[in-house]
């Protein structure tokens, strides 16, 4: 029993909120920019009105085959306009920038986590075990409300 006492005094954990990751990766700024483009530009306003109309008519609320065909015809008619807006060269460049910013932020976050662990060990005389929590960024079993999942490669 006495040999396990050292494990009861666990070190502090490095905490990161999903909002911090969202802001650090630049996703918050990109979402605001997309909302602004939908409000200010003529193409964005048409896209917003199409999205509002499509959200009102869902295939899940359709009762008959005619209603399903009506909903699908509205969706097919809107595809080209939505594609030209969301896959324009401007949005593609922003997507590339997003990937680079996410990678840089994840590297900075891992560096600060390693530094936190080193600082914890420097303050204490005895080295503590390193606790590993999670499934390497895959979001397995995560059902936290408001959590933005950042999956992919783990460090």
C-alpha positions as CSV (number, residue, x, y, z in Angstrom):
1,X,0.0,0.0,0.0
2,X,2.8,2.4,0.8
3,X,4.5,2.0,-2.5
4,X,1.3,3.2,-4.3
5,X,1.1,6.4,-2.3
6,X,3.2,8.3,-4.8
7,X,0.7,7.7,-7.5
8,X,-2.1,9.4,-5.6
9,X,-0.3,12.8,-5.9
10,X,-0.9,13.2,-9.6
11,X,0.6,16.2,-11.5
12,X,-1.6,18.9,-13.0
13,X,-2.9,18.3,-16.4
14,X,-2.5,20.5,-19.4
15,X,-5.9,21.8,-20.3
16,X,-7.0,23.1,-23.7
17,X,-10.6,24.2,-24.5
18,X,-12.1,23.6,-27.9
19,X,-12.7,27.3,-28.2
20,X,-9.0,27.9,-27.9
21,X,-8.2,25.4,-30.6
22,X,-11.0,26.9,-32.8
23,X,-9.5,30.4,-32.4
24,X,-5.9,29.3,-32.7
25,X,-6.5,27.4,-36.0
26,X,-8.2,30.4,-37.4
27,X,-11.6,28.7,-37.9
28,X,-13.5,31.3,-36.0
29,X,-12.2,34.1,-38.2
30,X,-13.0,32.0,-41.4
31,X,-16.6,31.4,-40.2
32,X,-17.1,35.1,-39.5
33,X,-15.6,35.9,-42.9
34,X,-18.0,33.4,-44.6
35,X,-21.0,34.9,-42.8
36,X,-19.9,38.4,-43.8
37,X,-19.5,37.3,-47.5
38,X,-23.0,35.8,-47.4
39,X,-24.5,39.1,-46.1
40,X,-22.5,41.6,-48.1
41,X,-22.0,40.1,-51.6
42,X,-24.8,39.5,-54.1
43,X,-23.7,35.9,-54.8
44,X,-23.6,35.3,-51.0
45,X,-27.1,36.6,-50.5
46,X,-28.4,34.3,-53.2
47,X,-26.6,31.4,-51.6
48,X,-28.0,32.3,-48.2
49,X,-31.6,32.5,-49.6
50,X,-31.1,29.1,-51.3
51,X,-29.9,27.6,-48.1
52,X,-32.8,29.0,-46.2
53,X,-35.3,27.5,-48.7
54,X,-33.5,24.1,-48.7
55,X,-33.6,24.0,-44.9
56,X,-37.4,24.5,-44.9
57,X,-38.0,21.6,-47.3
58,X,-36.4,18.5,-45.9
59,X,-36.7,15.1,-47.4
60,X,-37.4,13.7,-43.9
61,X,-40.7,15.6,-43.7
62,X,-41.9,14.4,-47.1
63,X,-44.9,12.1,-47.0
64,X,-45.5,11.2,-50.6
65,X,-43.3,10.4,-53.6
66,X,-44.3,13.7,-55.3
67,X,-43.1,15.6,-52.3
68,X,-39.8,13.7,-52.4
69,X,-39.4,14.5,-56.1
70,X,-40.2,18.2,-55.4
71,X,-37.5,18.4,-52.7
72,X,-34.9,16.6,-54.8
73,X,-35.6,18.8,-57.8
74,X,-35.1,21.9,-55.6
75,X,-31.8,20.5,-54.4
76,X,-30.6,19.6,-57.9
77,X,-31.5,23.1,-59.1
78,X,-29.4,24.7,-56.4
79,X,-26.3,22.5,-56.7
80,X,-24.5,24.6,-59.3
81,X,-25.0,27.9,-57.5
82,X,-23.8,26.5,-54.2
83,X,-20.8,24.8,-55.9
84,X,-19.7,28.0,-57.6
85,X,-19.8,29.9,-54.3
86,X,-18.2,27.3,-52.0
87,X,-15.6,26.0,-54.4
88,X,-14.5,29.3,-55.9
89,X,-10.8,30.0,-56.2
90,X,-11.0,32.3,-53.1
91,X,-12.5,29.5,-50.9
92,X,-9.9,27.0,-52.2
93,X,-7.1,29.3,-51.2
94,X,-8.6,29.8,-47.8
95,X,-8.9,26.0,-47.4
96,X,-5.2,25.7,-48.1
97,X,-4.4,28.4,-45.7
98,X,-6.6,26.7,-43.1
99,X,-4.7,23.4,-43.4
100,X,-1.4,25.2,-42.9
101,X,-2.6,27.2,-39.9
102,X,-4.1,24.1,-38.3
103,X,-0.8,22.2,-38.7
104,X,1.2,25.1,-37.3
105,X,-1.2,25.5,-34.3
106,X,-1.1,21.8,-33.5
107,X,2.7,21.9,-33.5
108,X,2.7,24.9,-31.2
109,X,0.2,23.3,-28.9
110,X,2.2,20.1,-28.7
111,X,5.3,22.2,-27.9
112,X,3.6,24.1,-25.2
113,X,2.3,20.8,-23.7
114,X,5.8,19.3,-23.7
115,X,7.1,22.5,-22.0
116,X,4.4,22.2,-19.4
117,X,5.4,18.7,-18.6
118,X,9.1,19.7,-18.3
119,X,8.2,22.6,-16.0
120,X,6.1,20.2,-13.8
121,X,9.1,17.9,-13.5
122,X,11.5,20.7,-12.7
123,X,9.3,21.9,-9.8
124,X,9.1,18.6,-8.2
125,X,12.0,16.5,-6.8
126,X,10.6,13.1,-8.0
127,X,9.6,12.4,-11.6
128,X,6.0,11.7,-12.0
129,X,4.5,9.3,-14.5
130,X,3.1,10.9,-17.7
131,X,-0.6,10.3,-18.1
132,X,-1.9,9.7,-21.7
133,X,-5.5,10.4,-22.2
134,X,-7.4,10.1,-25.4
135,X,-7.2,8.3,-28.7
136,X,-4.7,10.3,-30.7
137,X,-7.1,13.0,-32.0
138,X,-9.6,10.6,-33.6
139,X,-12.5,11.8,-31.4
140,X,-13.4,8.2,-30.5
141,X,-16.2,8.2,-27.9
142,X,-16.3,12.0,-27.6
143,X,-19.8,13.2,-27.0
144,X,-19.1,16.5,-25.3
145,X,-21.5,19.2,-26.3
146,X,-20.0,22.2,-28.1
147,X,-16.8,20.3,-28.8
148,X,-15.3,20.8,-32.2
149,X,-13.5,17.6,-33.3
150,X,-10.1,18.1,-34.7
151,X,-9.2,14.6,-36.0
152,X,-6.5,13.4,-38.3
153,X,-2.9,12.9,-37.6
154,X,-2.0,12.9,-33.9
155,X,1.4,14.0,-32.7
